[in-house]
Amino acid sequence: MHARSGLPLQKEFRGIAREVNGEIVAAFGFDSFQDWSSQFHLCTDSPTGISRGLLRTGFWVPFVQWKFRLLIGIIQAGNAKSLNIAVRLGFEEFAVLKDAHPSGALHFFELRKKDCRWLNPAERAE
């Protein structure tokens, strides 16, 4: 994930991946951990690599196992595919920092546990 995205590897990084025929086709990553939240990362060649099983596990672990209430995603303005996937996964944009990055604006997204459609209703309850 880090080699493909250019993200620096943080000491406390955790990941969940989907493998097909020995190749990782999609991965979720988590870092910048706080008491009840973390930053969320996604890496895939194609949205079809993101299976329902990966979605279920990728959101169950931080929200149910780790008991987080919030995931935060930061996406560069020029990354239209990632901006689209974030919205399709249920993330909501809450801020834009203009000229915050050499490539332009940074878009900040959040997904709250109570709004995560990849969990069943009992798991979404706070």
N, C-alpha and C positions, 0 to 999 in steps of 0.2 A: 504494500500500500504506500509506504513512504517513498520507495524508489520511483514509483509511477506518478505520485502526486507532487513530489517535491517538499512534502511536509517534513519538518524536522522531527526525529524520533524523540519523544519525551520518555523519561524514566518510568513513568507510571502508565504507559500506554497499554490498553487491552483491546483485543480484536476478536471478531467472530467472522468466519469465512464460509463460503459455499465452494466446494470443490467438485468438479465434473471431469472424469477421466484423468485424474491426477493434476488438473490445472485449476487454480483458483479463478473463478469467474466473477465473483463479487465478494466484497468484504465490508463490514461495518467496523469502525474504530472508535475508541473512547479515550479521552485524556482530559487534562485540566480539571481534575476531580475536585469538587467542593463537597460540603456536607450532604447536599441533596440534589446535586446536578453534575453534569459533565458536558464537555464539548463532544459533538457527534461528527464523525467523518464517514463518507461512503466512497467506495472505489469500485467501478465496474466498467467493462467494455460495452455492455448493452443492458438496458433495463430488463431484458428477458433473463439475464443472469441472476436477477434478484427474485428468488422463489418465495412462495408464501411461507415455506418453512424457515427461510432465512429471516424474513420479515418478522415472523412470530418470535423466533429466538432472539433476533437482534434488538427487539424492543422489550421482550420479557426479561432478559437479563438485567438491563439497567433499571427498569421500572419496578419489577417484582423482586428479583434476587437481591439487587443492590439497594432497593428502596429509594431510588431517585424520584423526584417529582418533576424534573425538567431536563430536557436535552437542548443544547444550543448548537446551531450550525452557522458557520461564517463562509460566505461564498463570494468570490470575485464577480463583479458586474458582467464581465465578458464571458462568463461560463454559463451560457444559456441552458445547456443540458442539465447541469447541476441545479440551477434555479428551478427548472421545471420539475425535476425529480423531487426536490424538497417539498414543493407544493403538493405533488401527487402523493407523497408519503404522509401528508397532514401537517407539515410544519407551517407556521405562520410568520410572516416577516414582521419584525417589530422595530427595526432601525436600519438606516442606511448612512454610512459614513462616506461622504464625498471626498475624493482625493486622498483617501487613507492608505492607498496602496499604489505602487508604481503603475499598475494596469488600470487604475481608476477606483471606483467606489467599491466598498465592501457592504454586502447585504447580510444582516443578522436575522436569523430565524430561530424560532423556539417551537418545541413540541412538549406540551404538558401531559403528564401521565393521565389525567382525567379526560383528555381529548384524544388519546392514542387509540385509533380504531383497530390496531393490530393486537390489542389485548381484549379479553372478554370483559363484559360489564363489571363483574365482581372484582377483577384485577385492577380495573381503572379507579375503583373507589379509593378515596384518600384515607 
